[in-house]
Amino acid sequence: MTYKAASQNQKTLRQIKLSRRESQTISRKYQEKIDEIYPLYVYLVLLDERQAGRIPAWEGIRLVRERIE
């Protein structure tokens, strides 16, 4: 988001000596990396919450005992 905002601000681009195209390329690369890492991050956060007992187990098979008449 920072590089995206910077790519639209000419004054900032002059200060950091990046062209708009270079800034957009950097922004796109960072977004691709975030998209790759995000599912792992979500998995680890959910795993941590589950181990701490703050969220219930939702995985696995639920066994239900029913009375047959």
C-alpha positions in Angstrom: 0.0 0.0 0.0 2.9 2.3 0.7 4.4 1.9 -2.7 1.0 2.2 -4.3 0.4 5.5 -2.6 4.0 6.6 -3.3 3.6 5.8 -7.0 0.7 8.3 -7.2 2.6 11.1 -5.4 5.1 12.8 -7.7 6.8 14.7 -4.8 7.5 11.5 -3.0 8.8 9.8 -6.1 11.2 12.6 -6.7 12.5 12.3 -3.1 13.1 8.6 -3.2 14.2 8.7 -6.9 11.9 6.1 -8.2 9.8 6.3 -11.4 6.1 5.6 -11.2 6.6 2.4 -13.1 9.4 1.2 -10.7 7.3 2.0 -7.7 4.3 0.1 -9.2 6.6 -2.9 -10.0 7.8 -3.0 -6.4 4.3 -2.7 -5.1 3.1 -5.6 -7.4 6.0 -7.8 -6.2 5.2 -7.2 -2.5 1.5 -7.9 -3.1 2.4 -11.2 -4.8 4.6 -12.2 -1.8 1.8 -11.2 0.6 -0.7 -13.3 -1.4 1.7 -16.3 -1.1 2.3 -15.9 2.6 -1.2 -15.0 3.8 -2.7 -18.5 3.8 0.2 -19.8 5.9 -0.2 -16.9 8.3 -4.0 -17.5 8.7 -3.3 -21.2 9.3 -0.7 -20.5 12.0 -3.0 -18.0 13.7 -5.9 -20.4 13.8 -3.6 -23.2 15.0 -2.3 -21.0 17.8 -5.9 -20.0 18.8 -7.0 -23.6 18.8 -4.1 -24.7 20.9 -4.7 -21.9 23.4 -8.4 -23.1 23.6 -9.8 -19.8 22.4 -11.7 -21.3 19.5 -13.5 -24.7 19.4 -12.3 -27.7 17.3 -14.1 -27.7 14.0 -12.1 -30.3 12.2 -12.5 -34.1 12.3 -15.5 -36.3 12.4 -18.3 -35.7 14.8 -19.9 -38.8 16.2 -23.5 -38.6 17.2 -25.3 -41.3 19.2 -28.9 -41.6 18.1 -31.6 -43.8 19.6 -33.0 -46.3 17.1 -36.6 -47.3 17.6 
